[in-house]
Amino acid sequence: NSNINTITINGINVRATSLVSSVTLTRTGGTMTIAGFANADVAATFSSTAIPVAPVITGGNTQYFPIGTVTTTNIAATSGTGNITWYSDAALTMPLTVVTPPSPTLAELGVSTATSGTFTIYLTETNICQSTATILTVIICPNVSISVPTLNALCVGDSNYTNLGNIVINEGCLNRFPSGTGQTLILSMPTSIELQSSTGTLSFGSVGSFFTNSLIFVSNNAIFISFDAAVGSLNEANTITISGLRARATSTVTNVNMTRTGGNTIIPNVANGSIFATFSTASAPSSPAITAGNAQSFCRGTVGTTSIAATTGAGTIEWFSDLALTNSLGTGTSRTLTQLGINTNNVGTTPIYVVSKVGGCNSSIVTLNITINDTPVVVLSSNSPNNKICVEQTILFTASGSAGVQYSFDLQLSGISQTGYPTAFSATTTNTIPNTLVVNDNYVMIVTSRNANNCTSTTQIAFQIKALPVVTFTMTNTNFQITTSTPVSLNSAGSAVSPAGGVFSGAGVTGTNFFPNAAVVGGNTLTYTFTSVDGCTVSASVLVTVNNSGFIIPSSFCNDGAETSALVRNDVSPACITQSVITTS
């Protein structure tokens, strides 16, 4: 066709499958007749080259630099015969340098060291062909730093040490700590602040055993540290921690420091003069005064709401159960026994520790010893079987119990102590009530026992004073003949008793009858005895006369006259009887 003057083939992509120096694309067939383009004629020529090896970064693909590293610091890479190109993107479209140096600076790579951060950079080697990319990670990390604890307002004069807190050396970046054996570090205390000697521990935040043979020695004014650090270890430590230190102030200072003063360890940013701890002081407040003294005693069973008071000039009073002042029992000018954890049923002594606090400053510790003393045992008994007595009778009360105690007796009627009671404490163990008490059912004898610790126990016995019954006994006839054998009923109409139910007694009495012939000549006392339901007994008596058989008395005789068979000398008064009497009974 005379209208076609070119045939173009385009859009074909090719790749090499093996190395060749020169090969061709040739016509090998087809029906089209083209003058000058027969079979075996060359349509295209090819040659191939090997892909270069990716660059190798000196120092590794991840590199750490502390903040502030100079940006002229170089990162080197090695390659084959081609050129190295550095890119900021994984697509390799944004080269970072106009040339292809094998060791560009951080600034040329776009890395800023002003703040911490991570930068990713890609580099290839080009020798006709481009290698795969090597990825470089640049980490800008904090420099070595020290976590510095602070103790403010350490109390001057306080004998107790205060926990300082942990001192932590943070590596910040990889490979910032030293390596090698015999590493040493010396820290010194400021004047006026001292450490508690032989305290403190040394530890390392690491994986594996980068640091070995570690030692820490703490004196009042310095800390000595030594350790061995493995060389080239990948299990590197990232922190060195000093813990367990305790400090106290010996005089007043403001913002003084524990600093590094020696040792051969080279740690960036931790030179001599570096600060490891900061201190300031304050004057300790005066110690509290316990109102009733530092040793107080109570008796077993004292109510738990009993208060113990303390006074102080300033600050807050705080009470503790331990000398280390770690277990607070509360604050305030007074605390009850219960609040102080005292069980008054348990005998013994418990120490309580009291301080005044102003801010974070404690006074010297005041030790309060609280003693719970035992109470005595007391028993009260009486000599009355039922503790009921009659008017004009007495009861003997006897106290007993613990050895070495004193007793006080208190006789009360309806809750009111009677005259002469309570008695003073003494070793006397008995008390007899007076026989002048009035009739009443509400008497109580209370005994109090007191031991050498002034602890007391009481017990009591209730008793009653009962009235005497009113008893009467009368007889109409009180003269009887000795020869009379007929019984005379004492309950007959000729006699009267009250109340009924009593007992008769006397010569000639049998049961409720009187037998004159069983009595004696002359006067005979007949008695009626009655006992009430309360056990009170009262008797009433009648005097009866029992005569001999009947006789005639001469009409006239005188005392001391001649004796007769019926009347003997000295039997008559007054002196003379001049009347004749016939006795018929």
Residue pairs with C-beta under 8 A, 6 or more apart in sequence:
7 34
9 43
14 46
16 46
16 48
18 48
19 48
19 49
19 50
20 46
20 47
20 48
21 47
22 45
22 46
22 47
23 45
23 46
23 47
24 42
24 43
24 44
24 45
24 46
25 42
25 43
25 44
25 45
25 46
26 39
26 40
26 41
26 42
26 43
27 37
27 38
27 39
27 40
27 41
27 43
28 39
28 40
29 39
49 127
49 128
49 129
50 129
51 129
51 130
51 131
51 132
52 79
52 80
52 81
52 82
52 124
52 125
52 126
52 127
52 129
52 130
52 131
53 79
53 80
53 125
53 131
54 124
54 125
54 131
54 132
54 133
54 134
55 77
55 78
55 79
55 84
55 123
55 124
55 125
55 131
55 134
56 77
56 78
56 79
56 134
57 63
57 75
57 76
57 77
57 123
57 134
57 136
58 75
58 76
58 77
58 78
59 75
59 76
61 134
61 135
61 136
61 137
62 136
62 137
62 139
63 75
63 136
63 137
63 138
63 139
64 139
64 141
64 173
64 174
64 175
65 73
65 106
65 111
65 113
65 138
65 139
65 140
65 141
65 173
66 113
66 140
66 141
66 142
66 143
66 144
66 172
66 173
66 176
66 268
67 113
67 114
67 115
67 116
67 140
67 141
67 142
67 143
68 113
68 114
68 143
69 106
69 113
69 140
70 106
70 113
71 105
71 106
71 107
71 111
71 112
71 113
72 105
72 106
72 107
73 105
73 106
74 103
74 104
74 105
74 106
75 103
75 104
75 105
75 106
75 109
75 136
75 138
76 102
76 103
77 84
77 102
77 103
77 123
77 134
78 102
79 102
79 125
79 131
80 125
80 127
81 127
82 125
82 126
82 127
82 128
82 131
83 100
83 125
83 126
83 127
84 100
84 101
84 102
84 123
84 124
84 125
85 92
85 95
85 97
85 100
85 123
85 124
85 125
85 126
86 95
86 96
86 97
86 100
86 104
86 108
86 109
86 121
86 122
86 123
87 93
87 94
87 95
87 96
87 121
87 122
87 123
87 124
87 133
88 94
88 96
88 110
88 121
88 122
89 122
90 122
90 133
92 122
92 124
92 130
92 133
96 104
96 108
96 109
96 110
96 121
97 104
97 108
97 109
100 126
101 108
106 113
106 138
109 119
109 121
109 138
110 119
110 121
111 119
111 121
111 138
111 140
112 140
113 140
115 140
116 140
116 141
116 142
117 139
117 140
118 137
118 138
118 139
118 140
119 137
119 138
119 139
119 140
120 135
120 136
120 137
120 138
121 135
121 136
121 137
121 138
122 133
122 134
122 135
122 136
123 133
123 134
123 136
124 130
124 131
124 132
124 133
124 134
125 131
139 173
141 172
141 173
141 174
142 170
142 172
142 173
143 172
143 173
143 176
143 268
143 269
144 169
144 170
144 171
144 172
144 173
144 176
144 177
144 267
144 268
144 269
144 270
145 169
145 170
145 172
145 269
146 167
146 168
146 169
146 170
146 270
146 274
146 275
146 276
147 166
147 167
147 168
147 169
147 170
148 167
148 275
148 276
148 277
148 278
149 164
149 165
149 166
149 167
149 277
149 278
150 277
150 278
150 279
151 162
151 164
151 165
151 247
151 277
151 278
151 279
151 280
152 279
152 280
152 360
153 280
153 281
153 282
153 359
153 360
153 361
154 162
154 193
154 247
154 248
154 249
154 279
154 280
154 281
154 282
154 361
155 248
155 249
155 281
155 282
155 283
155 284
155 361
155 362
155 363
156 249
156 250
156 251
156 252
156 281
156 282
156 283
156 284
157 249
157 283
157 284
157 364
158 248
158 249
158 284
158 361
158 362
158 363
158 364
159 248
159 364
160 248
160 325
160 362
160 365
161 195
161 196
161 246
161 247
161 248
162 246
162 247
162 248
163 245
163 246
164 195
164 245
164 246
164 247
164 277
165 245
166 241
166 242
166 243
167 241
167 242
167 243
167 245
167 276
167 277
168 239
168 240
168 241
168 242
169 239
169 240
169 241
169 267
169 270
170 238
170 239
171 177
171 236
171 237
171 238
171 239
174 236
175 236
176 267
176 268
177 210
177 229
177 236
177 237
177 240
177 267
178 229
178 265
178 266
178 267
179 229
179 230
179 231
179 232
179 233
180 228
180 229
180 231
181 213
181 228
181 229
182 226
182 228
182 264
183 226
183 227
183 228
183 229
183 263
183 264
183 265
184 224
184 225
184 226
184 262
184 263
184 264
184 265
185 224
185 225
185 226
185 260
185 262
185 263
185 265
186 222
186 223
186 224
186 225
186 260
186 261
186 262
186 263
187 222
187 223
187 225
187 258
187 259
187 260
187 261
187 276
188 221
188 222
188 223
188 258
188 259
188 260
188 261
189 195
189 220
189 221
189 222
189 247
189 258
190 253
190 256
190 257
190 258
190 279
191 251
191 253
191 256
192 249
192 250
192 251
192 252
192 253
192 256
192 281
193 247
193 248
193 249
193 250
193 253
193 256
193 258
193 279
193 281
194 220
194 221
194 247
194 248
194 250
195 218
195 219
195 220
195 221
195 223
195 245
195 246
195 247
196 218
196 220
196 245
196 246
196 247
196 248
197 218
197 219
197 220
198 218
199 218
199 244
199 245
199 246
200 216
200 218
200 223
200 242
200 243
200 244
200 245
201 216
201 242
201 243
201 244
202 214
202 215
202 216
202 225
202 227
202 240
202 241
202 242
203 240
203 241
203 243
204 210
204 211
204 214
204 237
204 239
204 240
204 241
205 237
205 238
205 239
205 240
205 241
206 235
206 236
206 237
206 238
206 239
207 235
208 233
208 234
208 235
209 230
209 233
209 235
210 229
210 230
210 233
210 235
210 236
210 237
211 227
211 228
211 229
211 230
211 237
211 240
212 227
212 228
212 230
213 226
213 227
213 228
214 225
214 226
214 227
214 228
215 224
215 225
215 226
215 227
216 223
216 224
216 225
216 242
217 223
217 224
217 225
218 245
222 261
223 242
223 245
223 258
225 242
225 263
229 237
242 276
245 277
247 277
247 279
249 279
249 281
251 281
252 281
252 282
252 283
253 279
253 280
253 281
254 280
254 281
255 278
255 279
255 280
256 278
256 279
256 280
257 275
257 276
257 277
257 278
257 279
258 275
258 276
258 277
258 278
258 279
259 272
259 273
259 274
259 275
259 276
260 270
260 271
260 272
260 273
260 274
260 276
261 272
261 273
262 272
282 358
282 359
282 360
282 361
283 361
284 361
284 362
284 363
284 364
285 312
285 313
285 314
285 315
285 356
285 357
285 358
285 361
285 362
285 363
286 312
286 313
286 314
286 356
286 363
287 312
287 355
287 356
287 363
287 364
287 365
287 366
288 310
288 311
288 312
288 317
288 354
288 355
288 356
288 363
288 366
289 310
289 311
289 312
289 366
290 296
290 308
290 309
290 310
290 354
290 366
290 368
291 308
291 309
291 310
291 311
292 308
292 309
294 366
294 367
294 368
294 369
295 368
295 369
295 371
296 308
296 368
296 369
296 370
296 371
297 370
297 371
297 372
297 373
297 453
298 306
298 337
298 344
298 370
298 371
298 372
298 373
299 344
299 372
299 373
299 374
299 375
299 453
299 454
299 455
299 456
300 344
300 345
300 346
300 347
300 372
300 373
300 374
300 375
300 455
301 344
301 345
301 375
302 337
302 344
302 372
303 344
304 336
304 337
304 338
304 342
304 344
305 336
305 337
305 338
306 336
306 337
307 334
307 335
307 336
307 337
308 334
308 335
308 336
308 337
308 340
308 368
308 370
309 333
309 334
310 317
310 333
310 334
310 354
310 366
311 333
312 333
312 356
312 363
313 356
314 356
314 358
315 356
315 357
315 358
315 363
316 331
316 356
316 357
316 358
317 331
317 332
317 333
317 354
317 355
317 356
317 357
318 325
318 328
318 330
318 331
318 354
318 355
318 356
318 357
319 328
319 329
319 330
319 331
319 335
319 339
319 340
319 352
319 353
319 354
320 326
320 327
320 328
320 329
320 352
320 353
320 354
320 355
321 327
321 329
321 340
321 341
321 352
321 353
322 353
323 351
323 353
323 365
325 353
325 355
325 362
325 365
329 335
329 339
329 340
329 341
329 352
330 339
337 344
337 370
340 350
340 352
340 370
341 350
342 350
342 370
342 372
343 372
344 372
346 372
347 372
347 373
347 374
348 371
348 372
349 369
349 370
349 371
349 372
350 369
350 370
350 371
350 372
351 367
351 368
351 369
351 370
352 367
352 368
352 369
352 370
353 365
353 366
353 367
353 368
354 365
354 366
354 367
354 368
355 362
355 363
355 364
355 365
355 366
356 362
356 363
357 363
373 451
373 453
373 455
374 451
374 453
374 455
375 451
375 455
375 456
375 457
376 401
376 402
376 405
376 449
376 450
376 451
376 455
376 456
376 457
377 401
377 402
377 449
377 457
378 399
378 400
378 401
378 402
378 405
378 407
378 447
378 448
378 449
378 457
378 458
378 459
379 399
379 400
379 401
379 459
380 397
380 398
380 399
380 445
380 447
380 459
380 460
380 461
381 397
381 398
381 400
381 461
382 395
382 396
382 397
382 398
382 445
382 461
382 463
383 395
383 396
383 398
384 395
384 463
386 535
387 395
387 461
387 462
387 463
387 464
388 463
388 464
388 466
388 534
388 535
389 395
389 463
389 464
389 465
389 466
390 465
390 466
390 467
390 468
390 534
390 535
390 536
390 537
391 437
391 438
391 439
391 465
391 466
391 467
391 468
391 536
392 435
392 436
392 468
393 435
394 432
394 433
394 434
394 435
395 432
395 433
395 445
395 463
396 430
396 431
396 432
397 409
397 430
397 431
397 432
397 433
397 445
397 447
397 461
398 429
398 430
399 407
399 409
399 429
399 430
399 447
399 449
400 429
401 449
401 457
402 449
402 451
404 451
404 452
405 449
405 450
405 451
406 425
406 426
406 427
406 449
406 450
407 425
407 426
407 427
407 428
407 429
407 447
407 448
407 449
407 450
408 422
408 423
408 424
408 425
408 426
408 447
408 448
408 450
409 421
409 422
409 423
409 431
409 445
409 446
409 447
410 417
410 421
410 422
410 423
410 445
410 446
410 447
410 448
411 417
411 418
411 420
411 421
411 431
411 433
411 443
411 444
411 445
411 446
412 418
412 421
412 443
412 444
412 445
412 446
413 440
413 442
413 443
413 444
414 440
414 442
418 437
420 434
422 446
422 448
423 431
425 448
425 450
431 445
431 447
433 443
433 445
437 443
437 465
438 465
439 465
439 466
439 467
440 464
440 465
441 464
441 465
442 462
442 464
443 462
443 463
443 464
443 465
444 460
444 461
444 462
444 463
445 460
445 461
445 463
446 458
446 459
446 460
447 458
447 459
447 460
448 456
448 457
448 458
449 456
449 457
449 458
450 456
464 534
466 532
466 534
466 535
466 536
467 532
467 534
467 536
468 532
468 536
468 538
469 499
469 530
469 531
469 532
469 536
469 538
470 498
470 538
471 497
471 498
471 499
471 502
471 528
471 529
471 530
471 538
471 539
471 540
472 496
472 497
472 498
472 540
473 495
473 496
473 497
473 526
473 527
473 528
473 540
473 541
473 542
474 495
474 496
474 542
475 490
475 494
475 495
475 526
475 542
475 544
476 494
476 495
477 488
477 494
478 542
478 543
478 544
478 545
479 544
479 545
479 547
479 585
480 488
480 514
480 516
480 519
480 544
480 545
480 546
480 547
480 585
481 516
481 546
481 547
481 548
481 549
481 550
481 585
482 516
482 517
482 519
482 521
482 546
482 547
482 548
482 549
483 516
483 517
483 549
484 516
484 517
485 515
485 516
485 517
487 510
487 513
487 514
487 515
488 494
488 513
488 514
488 515
488 516
489 495
489 512
489 513
490 497
490 504
490 509
490 512
490 513
490 514
490 526
490 528
491 497
491 512
495 542
497 528
497 540
499 530
501 530
502 528
502 529
502 530
502 531
503 528
503 529
503 530
504 511
504 512
504 514
504 526
504 527
504 528
504 529
505 526
505 527
505 529
506 514
506 519
506 524
506 525
506 526
506 527
506 541
507 518
507 519
507 520
507 524
507 525
508 514
508 515
508 516
508 517
508 518
508 519
508 524
508 526
508 546
509 515
509 526
510 518
514 526
514 544
516 546
519 544
519 546
520 546
521 546
521 547
521 548
522 545
522 546
523 543
523 544
523 545
524 543
524 544
524 545
524 546
525 541
525 542
525 543
526 541
526 542
526 543
526 544
527 539
527 540
527 541
528 539
528 540
528 541
529 537
529 538
529 539
530 537
530 538
530 539
531 537
547 583
547 585
550 582
550 583
550 584
550 585
551 565
551 566
551 583
552 566
552 580
552 582
553 566
553 567
553 577
553 580
553 581
553 582
553 583
554 564
554 567
554 580
555 578
555 579
555 580
556 576
556 577
556 578
557 564
557 567
557 572
557 576
557 577
558 575
558 576
559 569
559 570
559 572
559 573
559 574
559 575
559 576
560 569
560 570
561 569
563 569
